[in-house]
């Protein structure tokens, strides 16, 4: 269980790094905000946010069980 909790912590760090990189891409986007490429970034941002929330929840539950 401890190894799994440590894995989730590392995964969460990675997800936050992905979110920061994606935010930088979106902030510096030089194109049409209605383009498919920007819409894909928005979807990726929503998915990443969901992954962060889910990982936080599972990590919290696992830590409460310890």
N, C-alpha and C positions, 0 to 999 in steps of 0.2 A: 504494500500500500504506500509506503514512504517513497519508493521509486516512482510510482505512478503520480504521486503528488508533485514530486520534483519535475517529472516530465511535463505535467500541466503548467507548472510555473514557467518552465523554459518555453513551452508552446505559446503561452500568453505573452511573453516578451517578444517572441517572433511576430505574433499577430499585431502587437502595438507598433513594431518596426514597420510592418507592412502598411498599417494604417497611416503612419507618418509619411512613408514614401508615396503612397497614393495621394495623400492630401497635398504634398508638394507638387505632384504631377497635375492635379486638378487646379491648384492655385496658379500655376505657371502655364496653363493651357492657352495656346494661342490659336484658337480656331472657333468654329461654329459650335456653340453650346447645344445645338439641336442635332449635332452630328452623331453618327453611330459610335464613334470612338469615345466621345465624351459620355454618352449614355451608358456605354459599357463600363467606364470608370465609375459612374454613379452606382451601377448595379454591384460592381466589385466592392465599392465602399459599404453598401448596405449588407452584403454578404459578410464582409470582414467584421463589421460591427456586430452582426448576429453571432459570429464565431467567438468574438471577444466576450459577449454577454453569456453565451452558453458555457464557455470555458471557465469564466468567473463563477458561475453558478455551480458547476460540477466541482470545482476546486473548493468552494465554500462548503459544500456538502461533504466532500471527502475529509476536509480538515475538521469538520464538526463530528465526524464519526470516530476520529482518532482520540 
